[in-house]
C-alpha cells in the first residue's frame, strides 16, 4: 500500500459519495493522507492500514433507539469494547441498538463496513447525532474511510473539530467510554 497526499488524481471508478468527500476536504483546504486498499469491514482488517498511516482507525458505530426515532454515530478508539449500557445513560437514550443498513444508506449514504464521520456530509437534515469518545480527541490524527471501505484517510483531529464538522453543520457530543481494552 502506498500513501498519497490528498485526493486521487484520477477519479475513474470511484463512487460519487467518495468523490464528494474528497471535494469537500479539498474545498475546506484540509491536508490529509490516503491509502487505497482491499475492502475492509472489520477493525482487525484495518491493523495494517493503521501501521502504514501511523494512526489508529476509529471504530464508527451507527446506532439508534428502539423506536428508530433517534440516530447516533459513535466514534471511538478501535481497541475499545462497546457497551450500550455505558453509553445509554450519558446520552439519555435507553435501549440502544445497531441501526440497519437501510438507515445507514438513508441518512449517511453509507453501507455496512464503510461507516465514517464523513458520512455526516450527507445528513443535511441533521437526523444523526455525533458522539465522540474523549480518547479520540486526545490524538493528533484520526483515521476513517471516505464513505467507502476501499480507502482510508489520515486527518488532523483539529481539522475535524474546527473545519469539517462546522462545514457539515454538525456538532459533537463528547462521551466517556471505559470499554475494556
MDTraj code that builds the backbone (N, CA, C; nanometers):
import mdtraj as md
import numpy as np

residues = "UNK UNK UNK UNK UNK UNK UNK UNK UNK UNK UNK UNK UNK UNK UNK UNK UNK UNK UNK UNK UNK UNK UNK UNK UNK UNK UNK UNK UNK UNK UNK UNK UNK UNK UNK UNK UNK UNK UNK UNK UNK UNK UNK UNK UNK UNK UNK UNK UNK UNK UNK UNK UNK UNK UNK UNK UNK UNK UNK UNK UNK UNK UNK UNK UNK UNK UNK UNK UNK UNK UNK UNK UNK UNK UNK UNK UNK UNK UNK UNK UNK UNK UNK UNK UNK UNK UNK UNK UNK UNK UNK UNK UNK UNK UNK UNK UNK UNK UNK UNK UNK UNK UNK UNK UNK UNK UNK UNK UNK UNK UNK UNK UNK UNK UNK UNK UNK UNK UNK UNK UNK UNK UNK UNK UNK UNK UNK UNK UNK UNK UNK UNK UNK UNK UNK UNK UNK UNK UNK UNK UNK UNK UNK UNK UNK UNK UNK UNK UNK UNK UNK UNK UNK UNK UNK UNK UNK UNK UNK UNK UNK UNK UNK UNK UNK UNK UNK UNK UNK UNK UNK UNK UNK UNK UNK UNK UNK UNK UNK UNK UNK".split()
xyz = np.array([
    [0.0842, -0.1191, 0.0000],
    [0.0000, 0.0000, 0.0000],
    [0.0878, 0.1242, 0.0000],
    [0.0465, 0.2191, -0.0779],
    [0.1211, 0.3440, -0.0904],
    [0.0409, 0.4581, -0.0282],
    [0.1102, 0.5499, 0.0371],
    [0.0451, 0.6672, 0.0965],
    [0.0459, 0.7806, -0.0060],
    [-0.0706, 0.8408, -0.0232],
    [-0.0860, 0.9551, -0.1119],
    [-0.1301, 1.0750, -0.0298],
    [-0.0851, 1.1931, -0.0687],
    [-0.1330, 1.3140, -0.0035],
    [-0.2485, 1.3686, -0.0864],
    [-0.3635, 1.3843, -0.0230],
    [-0.4792, 1.4419, -0.0898],
    [-0.5581, 1.3442, -0.1733],
    [-0.6431, 1.4005, -0.2574],
    [-0.7374, 1.3206, -0.3356],
    [-0.6693, 1.2512, -0.4532],
    [-0.7336, 1.1474, -0.5044],
    [-0.6786, 1.0791, -0.6225],
    [-0.6734, 1.1742, -0.7426],
    [-0.5703, 1.1631, -0.8216],
    [-0.5581, 1.2461, -0.9422],
    [-0.6614, 1.2036, -1.0460],
    [-0.6915, 1.0746, -1.0492],
    [-0.7892, 1.0193, -1.1439],
    [-0.9045, 0.9596, -1.0632],
    [-1.0229, 1.0130, -1.0815],
    [-1.1399, 0.9668, -1.0060],
    [-1.2166, 0.8546, -1.0782],
    [-1.1634, 0.8065, -1.1894],
    [-1.2285, 0.6996, -1.2639],
    [-1.2493, 0.5784, -1.1731],
    [-1.3715, 0.5276, -1.1720],
    [-1.4032, 0.4099, -1.0924],
    [-1.4376, 0.4385, -0.9468],
    [-1.4243, 0.5622, -0.9049],
    [-1.4582, 0.5998, -0.7671],
    [-1.6074, 0.6291, -0.7600],
    [-1.6707, 0.5885, -0.6514],
    [-1.8134, 0.6143, -0.6335],
    [-1.8377, 0.7629, -0.6074],
    [-1.9524, 0.8147, -0.6498],
    [-1.9833, 0.9566, -0.6277],
    [-1.9724, 0.9990, -0.4811],
    [-2.0135, 0.9124, -0.3880],
    [-2.0059, 0.9511, -0.2463],
    [-1.8616, 0.9676, -0.2011],
    [-1.7697, 0.8888, -0.2550],
    [-1.6275, 0.9027, -0.2224],
    [-1.5722, 1.0312, -0.2845],
    [-1.6081, 1.0570, -0.4084],
    [-1.5622, 1.1781, -0.4771],
    [-1.6088, 1.3027, -0.4017],
    [-1.7333, 1.3000, -0.3519],
    [-1.7854, 1.4153, -0.2761],
    [-1.7034, 1.4409, -0.1497],
    [-1.6556, 1.3354, -0.0852],
    [-1.5712, 1.3517, 0.0346],
    [-1.4437, 1.4260, -0.0026],
    [-1.3768, 1.3819, -0.1081],
    [-1.2525, 1.4480, -0.1491],
    [-1.2779, 1.5931, -0.1880],
    [-1.3861, 1.6166, -0.2584],
    [-1.4189, 1.7538, -0.2986],
    [-1.4413, 1.8428, -0.1768],
    [-1.5128, 1.7902, -0.0762],
    [-1.5376, 1.8681, 0.0450],
    [-1.4063, 1.8985, 0.1178],
    [-1.3234, 1.7963, 0.1375],
    [-1.1967, 1.8157, 0.2085],
    [-1.1069, 1.9149, 0.1340],
    [-1.1020, 1.9022, 0.0024],
    [-1.0186, 1.9925, -0.0771],
    [-1.0725, 2.1356, -0.0717],
    [-1.2037, 2.1508, -0.0797],
    [-1.2652, 2.2838, -0.0738],
    [-1.2356, 2.3518, 0.0601],
    [-1.2315, 2.2723, 0.1678],
    [-1.2033, 2.3258, 0.3008],
    [-1.0542, 2.3481, 0.3252],
    [-0.9709, 2.3070, 0.2321],
    [-0.8263, 2.3236, 0.2491],
    [-0.7677, 2.2299, 0.3526],
    [-0.8263, 2.1133, 0.3678],
    [-0.7806, 2.0153, 0.4664],
    [-0.6645, 1.9338, 0.4081],
    [-0.5556, 1.9240, 0.4804],
    [-0.4465, 1.8335, 0.4437],
    [-0.4826, 1.6952, 0.4952],
    [-0.4690, 1.5946, 0.4112],
    [-0.4972, 1.4577, 0.4539],
    [-0.4150, 1.3607, 0.3707],
    [-0.3991, 1.2429, 0.4261],
    [-0.3257, 1.1366, 0.3588],
    [-0.4220, 1.0228, 0.3326],
    [-0.3969, 0.9500, 0.2230],
    [-0.4892, 0.8465, 0.1782],
    [-0.4129, 0.7205, 0.1418],
    [-0.4729, 0.6081, 0.1754],
    [-0.4233, 0.4779, 0.1340],
    [-0.5395, 0.4053, 0.0685],
    [-0.5169, 0.3517, -0.0513],
    [-0.6158, 0.2679, -0.1179],
    [-0.5807, 0.1228, -0.0877],
    [-0.6831, 0.0410, -0.0665],
    [-0.6595, -0.0970, -0.0240],
    [-0.7783, -0.1851, -0.0589],
    [-0.7641, -0.3125, -0.0305],
    [-0.8760, -0.4055, -0.0468],
    [-0.9856, -0.3668, 0.0511],
    [-1.1081, -0.4062, 0.0223],
    [-1.2207, -0.3743, 0.1105],
    [-1.1943, -0.4274, 0.2512],
    [-1.2228, -0.3433, 0.3508],
    [-1.2113, -0.3820, 0.4907],
    [-1.3472, -0.3633, 0.5563],
    [-1.3873, -0.4593, 0.6378],
    [-1.5146, -0.4435, 0.7071],
    [-1.5065, -0.4808, 0.8539],
    [-1.3841, -0.4972, 0.9031],
    [-1.3648, -0.5226, 1.0459],
    [-1.2461, -0.4405, 1.0949],
    [-1.2414, -0.4180, 1.2238],
    [-1.1283, -0.3453, 1.2816],
    [-0.9990, -0.4259, 1.2653],
    [-1.0077, -0.5587, 1.2694],
    [-0.8894, -0.6414, 1.2530],
    [-0.8267, -0.6208, 1.1148],
    [-0.9120, -0.6013, 1.0138],
    [-0.8626, -0.5800, 0.8779],
    [-0.7923, -0.4455, 0.8632],
    [-0.8154, -0.3554, 0.9559],
    [-0.7561, -0.2209, 0.9490],
    [-0.6190, -0.2110, 1.0139],
    [-0.5718, -0.3185, 1.0776],
    [-0.4458, -0.3129, 1.1513],
    [-0.3290, -0.2725, 1.0625],
    [-0.3166, -0.3290, 0.9448],
    [-0.2078, -0.2939, 0.8542],
    [-0.2177, -0.1507, 0.8062],
    [-0.3398, -0.1050, 0.7851],
    [-0.3632, 0.0330, 0.7420],
    [-0.3216, 0.1288, 0.8525],
    [-0.3548, 0.0930, 0.9769],
    [-0.3126, 0.1725, 1.0929],
    [-0.1615, 0.1956, 1.0907],
    [-0.0880, 0.0880, 1.0697],
    [0.0588, 0.0961, 1.0731],
    [0.1124, 0.1856, 0.9616],
    [0.0581, 0.1704, 0.8430],
    [0.1065, 0.2492, 0.7293],
    [0.0789, 0.3980, 0.7498],
    [-0.0419, 0.4331, 0.7960],
    [-0.0782, 0.5732, 0.8169],
    [-0.0301, 0.6275, 0.9514],
    [0.0239, 0.5390, 1.0360],
    [0.0719, 0.5753, 1.1698],
    [-0.0374, 0.6400, 1.2539],
    [-0.1531, 0.5763, 1.2549],
    [-0.2692, 0.6208, 1.3317],
    [-0.3467, 0.4986, 1.3759],
    [-0.4522, 0.5233, 1.4515],
    [-0.5493, 0.4194, 1.4810],
    [-0.6770, 0.4567, 1.4090],
    [-0.7253, 0.3636, 1.3270],
    [-0.8527, 0.3863, 1.2596],
    [-0.9612, 0.3830, 1.3672],
    [-1.0506, 0.4797, 1.3632],
    [-1.1597, 0.4840, 1.4608],
    [-1.2646, 0.3779, 1.4292],
    [-1.3224, 0.3258, 1.5361],
    [-1.4399, 0.2404, 1.5226],
    [-1.5579, 0.3364, 1.5135],
    [-1.6384, 0.3214, 1.4105],
    [-1.7550, 0.4062, 1.3901],
    [-1.8792, 0.3189, 1.3937],
    [-1.9649, 0.3443, 1.4894],
    [-2.0859, 0.2633, 1.5058],
    [-2.2080, 0.3496, 1.4796],
    [-2.2994, 0.2964, 1.3994],
    [-2.4233, 0.3674, 1.3690],
    [-2.5334, 0.3042, 1.4532],
    [-2.5867, 0.3813, 1.5471],
    [-2.6800, 0.3315, 1.6475],
    [-2.8141, 0.4024, 1.6385],
    [-2.9136, 0.3422, 1.7022],
    [-3.0456, 0.4064, 1.7094],
    [-3.1152, 0.3632, 1.8373],
    [-3.2211, 0.4374, 1.8723],
    [-3.3032, 0.3950, 1.9850],
    [-3.4008, 0.2876, 1.9350],
    [-3.4734, 0.2275, 2.0258],
    [-3.5620, 0.1168, 1.9901],
    [-3.6688, 0.1583, 1.8897],
    [-3.7188, 0.2808, 1.9022],
    [-3.8255, 0.3290, 1.8148],
    [-3.7742, 0.3747, 1.6774],
    [-3.6414, 0.3795, 1.6607],
    [-3.5779, 0.4294, 1.5382],
    [-3.6191, 0.5734, 1.5090],
    [-3.6263, 0.6528, 1.6168],
    [-3.6568, 0.7954, 1.6004],
    [-3.5333, 0.8811, 1.6256],
    [-3.4332, 0.8236, 1.6897],
    [-3.3077, 0.8926, 1.7182],
    [-3.1931, 0.8076, 1.6645],
    [-3.1000, 0.8729, 1.5923],
    [-2.9868, 0.8023, 1.5350],
    [-2.8575, 0.8658, 1.5834],
    [-2.7560, 0.7830, 1.6030],
    [-2.6284, 0.8270, 1.6584],
    [-2.5133, 0.7661, 1.5793],
    [-2.4103, 0.8465, 1.5581],
    [-2.2855, 0.7966, 1.5019],
    [-2.1818, 0.8093, 1.6116],
    [-2.1297, 0.6967, 1.6560],
    [-2.0317, 0.6937, 1.7639],
    [-1.8930, 0.6688, 1.7073],
    [-1.8007, 0.7616, 1.7354],
    [-1.6589, 0.7440, 1.7026],
    [-1.5868, 0.7066, 1.8313],
    [-1.5135, 0.5970, 1.8252],
    [-1.4393, 0.5529, 1.9426],
    [-1.3120, 0.4833, 1.8972],
    [-1.2125, 0.4727, 1.9869],
    [-1.0907, 0.4011, 1.9503],
    [-1.1243, 0.2573, 1.9111],
    [-1.0555, 0.2097, 1.8095],
    [-1.0827, 0.0758, 1.7582],
    [-1.0568, -0.0362, 1.8565],
    [-0.9742, -0.0119, 1.9579],
    [-0.9422, -0.1188, 2.0518],
    [-1.0332, -0.1211, 2.1746],
    [-1.1294, -0.0318, 2.1805],
    [-1.2242, -0.0328, 2.2931],
    [-1.3422, -0.1229, 2.2619],
    [-1.3937, -0.1859, 2.3653],
    [-1.5129, -0.2694, 2.3524],
    [-1.6338, -0.1812, 2.3796],
    [-1.7314, -0.1859, 2.2919],
    [-1.8519, -0.1044, 2.3065],
    [-1.9533, -0.1746, 2.3964],
    [-2.0040, -0.0992, 2.4945],
    [-2.1095, -0.1492, 2.5840],
    [-2.2235, -0.0485, 2.5815],
    [-2.3402, -0.0918, 2.5357],
    [-2.4531, 0.0002, 2.5202],
    [-2.4921, 0.0657, 2.6521],
    [-2.4888, -0.0102, 2.7597],
    [-2.5298, 0.0445, 2.8896],
    [-2.4428, 0.1633, 2.9293],
    [-2.3148, 0.1547, 2.8985],
    [-2.2203, 0.2602, 2.9325],
    [-2.2535, 0.3920, 2.8603],
    [-2.3050, 0.3812, 2.7393],
    [-2.3356, 0.4990, 2.6595],
    [-2.4769, 0.5509, 2.6830],
    [-2.5709, 0.4620, 2.7000],
    [-2.7130, 0.4995, 2.7107],
    [-2.7391, 0.6086, 2.8136],
    [-2.6848, 0.5942, 2.9317],
    [-2.7076, 0.6928, 3.0376],
    [-2.6504, 0.8291, 3.0052],
    [-2.5372, 0.8308, 2.9353],
    [-2.4723, 0.9582, 2.9035],
    [-2.5496, 1.0405, 2.8010],
    [-2.6250, 0.9739, 2.7160],
    [-2.6965, 1.0463, 2.6109],
    [-2.8478, 1.0465, 2.6320],
    [-2.8920, 0.9846, 2.7413],
    [-3.0345, 0.9846, 2.7738],
    [-3.1191, 0.9057, 2.6764],
    [-3.0671, 0.7949, 2.6313],
    [-3.1410, 0.7112, 2.5364],
    [-3.1260, 0.5645, 2.5762],
    [-3.2339, 0.5092, 2.6286],
    [-3.2314, 0.3686, 2.6675],
    [-3.2494, 0.2797, 2.5442],
    [-3.2092, 0.1594, 2.5584],
    [-3.2298, 0.0571, 2.4560],
    [-3.1654, 0.0916, 2.3218],
    [-3.0399, 0.1228, 2.3246],
    [-2.9671, 0.1476, 2.2010],
    [-2.9399, 0.0168, 2.1290],
    [-2.9431, 0.0230, 1.9978],
    [-2.9061, -0.0936, 1.9178],
    [-2.8404, -0.0442, 1.7893],
    [-2.7904, -0.1368, 1.7129],
    [-2.7292, -0.1004, 1.5863],
    [-2.8384, -0.0702, 1.4851],
    [-2.8238, 0.0407, 1.4157],
    [-2.9200, 0.0761, 1.3114],
    [-2.8941, -0.0129, 1.1899],
    [-2.9970, -0.0336, 1.1128],
    [-2.9871, -0.1217, 0.9978],
    [-2.9226, -0.0574, 0.8768],
    [-2.8833, -0.1396, 0.7809],
    [-2.8209, -0.0907, 0.6580],
    [-2.9076, 0.0103, 0.5821],
    [-3.0380, -0.0086, 0.5880],
    [-3.1274, 0.0836, 0.5171],
    [-3.1213, 0.2232, 0.5779],
    [-3.1040, 0.2323, 0.7106],
    [-3.0926, 0.3629, 0.7760],
    [-2.9561, 0.4269, 0.7489],
    [-2.8527, 0.3446, 0.7429],
    [-2.7189, 0.3966, 0.7070],
    [-2.7247, 0.4616, 0.5693],
    [-2.7874, 0.3917, 0.4766],
    [-2.7982, 0.4411, 0.3395],
    [-2.8843, 0.5668, 0.3344],
    [-2.9944, 0.5649, 0.4065],
    [-3.0889, 0.6767, 0.4038],
    [-3.0283, 0.8050, 0.4606],
    [-2.9632, 0.7957, 0.5752],
    [-2.9156, 0.9156, 0.6432],
    [-2.7712, 0.9545, 0.6104],
    [-2.6848, 0.8552, 0.5842],
    [-2.5428, 0.8850, 0.5657],
    [-2.4881, 0.8483, 0.4274],
    [-2.5691, 0.7827, 0.3445],
    [-2.5246, 0.7331, 0.2137],
    [-2.4018, 0.6446, 0.2300],
    [-2.4118, 0.5531, 0.3274],
    [-2.3020, 0.4627, 0.3600],
    [-2.3579, 0.3217, 0.3739],
    [-2.2750, 0.2237, 0.3424],
    [-2.3130, 0.0841, 0.3600],
    [-2.2319, 0.0238, 0.4755],
    [-2.2771, -0.0881, 0.5333],
    [-2.2019, -0.1509, 0.6428],
    [-2.0554, -0.1745, 0.6033],
    [-1.9668, -0.1486, 0.6987],
    [-1.8238, -0.1625, 0.6745],
    [-1.7582, -0.0334, 0.6276],
    [-1.8402, 0.0649, 0.5917],
    [-1.7879, 0.1923, 0.5418],
    [-1.8283, 0.3097, 0.6295],
    [-1.8831, 0.2830, 0.7475],
    [-1.9341, 0.3897, 0.8329],
    [-1.8204, 0.4857, 0.8672],
    [-1.8485, 0.6140, 0.8542],
    [-1.7459, 0.7162, 0.8724],
    [-1.8097, 0.8469, 0.9164],
    [-1.7376, 0.9223, 0.9962],
    [-1.7828, 1.0551, 1.0363],
    [-1.8067, 1.1424, 0.9137],
    [-1.7355, 1.1164, 0.8059],
    [-1.7501, 1.1965, 0.6845],
    [-1.8855, 1.1739, 0.6171],
    [-1.9547, 1.0687, 0.6530],
    [-2.0891, 1.0448, 0.6019],
    [-2.1889, 1.1484, 0.6507],
    [-2.1539, 1.2203, 0.7566],
    [-2.2440, 1.3249, 0.8068],
    [-2.2647, 1.4358, 0.7047],
    [-2.1781, 1.4454, 0.6056],
    [-2.1981, 1.5446, 0.4994],
    [-2.3269, 1.5163, 0.4219],
    [-2.3736, 1.3920, 0.4259],
    [-2.4959, 1.3530, 0.3562],
    [-2.6202, 1.3668, 0.4439],
    [-2.6011, 1.3959, 0.5710],
    [-2.7126, 1.4123, 0.6658],
    [-2.7506, 1.5602, 0.6722],
    [-2.8109, 1.6078, 0.5665],
    [-2.8414, 1.7508, 0.5562],
    [-2.9542, 1.7951, 0.6492],
    [-3.0316, 1.7005, 0.7005],
    [-3.1407, 1.7339, 0.7925],
    [-3.1009, 1.7155, 0.9390],
    [-2.9735, 1.6850, 0.9626],
    [-2.9209, 1.6649, 1.0983],
    [-3.0023, 1.5651, 1.1800],
    [-3.0296, 1.4518, 1.1215],
    [-3.1024, 1.3453, 1.1904],
    [-3.0096, 1.2608, 1.2770],
    [-2.8796, 1.2683, 1.2498],
    [-2.7822, 1.1840, 1.3194],
    [-2.7004, 1.2706, 1.4155],
    [-2.6957, 1.2272, 1.5399],
    [-2.6188, 1.2973, 1.6433],
    [-2.4810, 1.2324, 1.6537],
    [-2.3773, 1.3137, 1.6435],
    [-2.2404, 1.2645, 1.6506],
    [-2.1951, 1.2540, 1.7957],
    [-2.1466, 1.1371, 1.8326],
    [-2.0908, 1.1101, 1.9649],
    [-1.9443, 1.0726, 1.9452],
    [-1.8553, 1.1389, 2.0177],
    [-1.7128, 1.1083, 2.0063],
    [-1.6583, 1.0750, 2.1442],
    [-1.5978, 0.9577, 2.1546],
    [-1.5328, 0.9212, 2.2798],
    [-1.4147, 1.0155, 2.3024],
    [-1.4015, 1.0626, 2.4255],
    [-1.2983, 1.1609, 2.4582],
    [-1.1573, 1.1159, 2.4208],
    [-1.1315, 0.9860, 2.4184],
    [-0.9978, 0.9377, 2.3831],
    [-0.9634, 0.9667, 2.2368],
    [-1.0628, 0.9721, 2.1501],
    [-1.0385, 1.0057, 2.0094],
    [-0.9828, 1.1471, 1.9997],
    [-1.0318, 1.2353, 2.0850],
    [-0.9935, 1.3763, 2.0798],
    [-0.8532, 1.4033, 2.1325],
    [-0.7930, 1.3055, 2.2003],
    [-0.6579, 1.3241, 2.2529],
    [-0.5506, 1.2941, 2.1492],
    [-0.5897, 1.2337, 2.0388],
    [-0.4938, 1.2008, 1.9332],
    [-0.4815, 1.3170, 1.8354],
    [-0.3613, 1.3394, 1.7876],
    [-0.3392, 1.4466, 1.6905],
    [-0.4117, 1.4173, 1.5583],
    [-0.4159, 1.2895, 1.5219],
    [-0.4807, 1.2474, 1.3981],
    [-0.5817, 1.1369, 1.4265],
    [-0.6752, 1.1215, 1.3349],
    [-0.7662, 1.0076, 1.3402],
    [-0.7754, 0.9506, 1.1996],
    [-0.8216, 0.8279, 1.1915],
    [-0.8369, 0.7633, 1.0620],
    [-0.9817, 0.7269, 1.0375],
    [-1.0227, 0.7359, 0.9121],
    [-1.1591, 0.6985, 0.8751],
    [-1.1636, 0.6665, 0.7259],
    [-1.2741, 0.6096, 0.6844],
    [-1.2978, 0.5833, 0.5424],
    [-1.3613, 0.7063, 0.4773],
    [-1.3401, 0.7249, 0.3478],
    [-1.4083, 0.8324, 0.2752],
    [-1.5441, 0.7829, 0.2223],
    [-1.6238, 0.7267, 0.3132],
    [-1.7580, 0.6734, 0.2826],
    [-1.7542, 0.5486, 0.1951],
    [-1.6379, 0.4891, 0.1822],
    [-1.6215, 0.3630, 0.1100],
    [-1.5039, 0.2900, 0.1751],
    [-1.5145, 0.1580, 0.1880],
    [-1.4129, 0.0861, 0.2659],
    [-1.2954, 0.0321, 0.1830],
    [-1.2671, 0.0953, 0.0693],
    [-1.1509, 0.0579, -0.0100],
    [-1.0423, 0.1664, -0.0065],
    [-1.0619, 0.2642, 0.0777],
    [-0.9620, 0.3682, 0.1033],
    [-0.9730, 0.4092, 0.2493],
    [-0.8637, 0.4589, 0.3033],
    [-0.8631, 0.5115, 0.4398],
    [-0.7873, 0.6435, 0.4395],
    [-0.8308, 0.7330, 0.5278],
    [-0.7731, 0.8663, 0.5348],
    [-0.7135, 0.8937, 0.6720],
    [-0.6101, 0.9750, 0.6744],
    [-0.5496, 1.0267, 0.7972],
    [-0.5743, 1.1768, 0.7970],
    [-0.6488, 1.2233, 0.8968],
    [-0.6887, 1.3636, 0.9047],
    [-0.6561, 1.4159, 1.0445],
    [-0.6140, 1.5401, 1.0533],
    [-0.5878, 1.6010, 1.1837],
    [-0.7190, 1.6139, 1.2606],
    [-0.7176, 1.5715, 1.3846],
    [-0.8373, 1.5802, 1.4699],
    [-0.8825, 1.7255, 1.4823],
    [-0.7886, 1.8164, 1.4893],
    [-0.8197, 1.9586, 1.4986],
    [-0.9012, 2.0044, 1.3766],
    [-0.8672, 1.9538, 1.2579],
    [-0.9423, 1.9900, 1.1369],
    [-1.0849, 1.9357, 1.1414],
    [-1.1011, 1.8174, 1.1993],
    [-1.2368, 1.7634, 1.2137],
    [-1.3218, 1.8575, 1.2979],
    [-1.2692, 1.8978, 1.4118],
    [-1.3440, 1.9791, 1.5078],
    [-1.3660, 2.1216, 1.4570],
    [-1.2609, 2.1818, 1.4032],
    [-1.2667, 2.3240, 1.3685],
    [-1.3159, 2.3541, 1.2267],
    [-1.3035, 2.2593, 1.1352],
    [-1.3399, 2.2881, 0.9960],
    [-1.4461, 2.1942, 0.9397],
    [-1.4243, 2.0643, 0.9541],
    [-1.5122, 1.9667, 0.8881],
    [-1.6515, 1.9647, 0.9499],
    [-1.6602, 1.9497, 1.0819],
    [-1.7925, 1.9451, 1.1459],
    [-1.8720, 2.0730, 1.1220],
    [-1.8127, 2.1924, 1.1377],
    [-1.8896, 2.3131, 1.1066],
    [-1.9369, 2.3171, 0.9603],
    [-1.8537, 2.2716, 0.8684],
    [-1.8925, 2.2721, 0.7268],
    [-2.0076, 2.1753, 0.7004],
    [-2.0148, 2.0679, 0.7792],
    [-2.1229, 1.9697, 0.7639],
    [-2.2439, 2.0078, 0.8494],
    [-2.2339, 2.1176, 0.9226],
    [-2.3416, 2.1662, 1.0104],
    [-2.3793, 2.0630, 1.1166],
    [-2.2755, 2.0030, 1.1755],
    [-2.2958, 1.9070, 1.2838],
    [-2.2094, 1.9466, 1.4027],
    [-2.2618, 1.9198, 1.5198],
    [-2.1866, 1.9380, 1.6431],
    [-2.1562, 1.8000, 1.6983],
    [-2.0705, 1.7955, 1.7968],
    [-2.0378, 1.6674, 1.8593],
    [-2.0767, 1.6690, 2.0054],
    [-2.1047, 1.5521, 2.0555],
    [-2.1243, 1.5307, 2.1979],
    [-2.0097, 1.4415, 2.2423],
    [-1.9302, 1.4872, 2.3372],
    [-1.8188, 1.4093, 2.3871],
    [-1.8699, 1.3137, 2.4939],
    [-1.8328, 1.1867, 2.4817],
    [-1.8740, 1.0853, 2.5781],
    [-1.7497, 1.0178, 2.6359],
    [-1.7666, 0.9541, 2.7499],
    [-1.6583, 0.8833, 2.8163],
    [-1.6948, 0.7351, 2.8207],
    [-1.6182, 0.6561, 2.7484],
    [-1.6397, 0.5110, 2.7459],
    [-1.5191, 0.4423, 2.8056],
    [-1.5453, 0.3610, 2.9077],
    [-1.4355, 0.2840, 2.9678],
    [-1.3909, 0.1764, 2.8691],
    [-1.4896, 0.1030, 2.8198],
    [-1.4653, -0.0002, 2.7182],
    [-1.3405, -0.0799, 2.7387],
    [-1.3480, -0.1874, 2.8150],
    [-1.2317, -0.2738, 2.8408],
    [-1.1472, -0.2863, 2.7163],
    [-1.0236, -0.2416, 2.7260],
    [-0.9328, -0.2513, 2.6095],
    [-0.8712, -0.3875, 2.6034],
])
top = md.Topology()
chain = top.add_chain()
for i, resn in enumerate(residues, 1):
    res = top.add_residue(resn, chain, resSeq=i)
    for name in ("N", "CA", "C"):
        top.add_atom(name, md.element.get_by_symbol(name[0]), res)
traj = md.Trajectory(xyz[None], top)
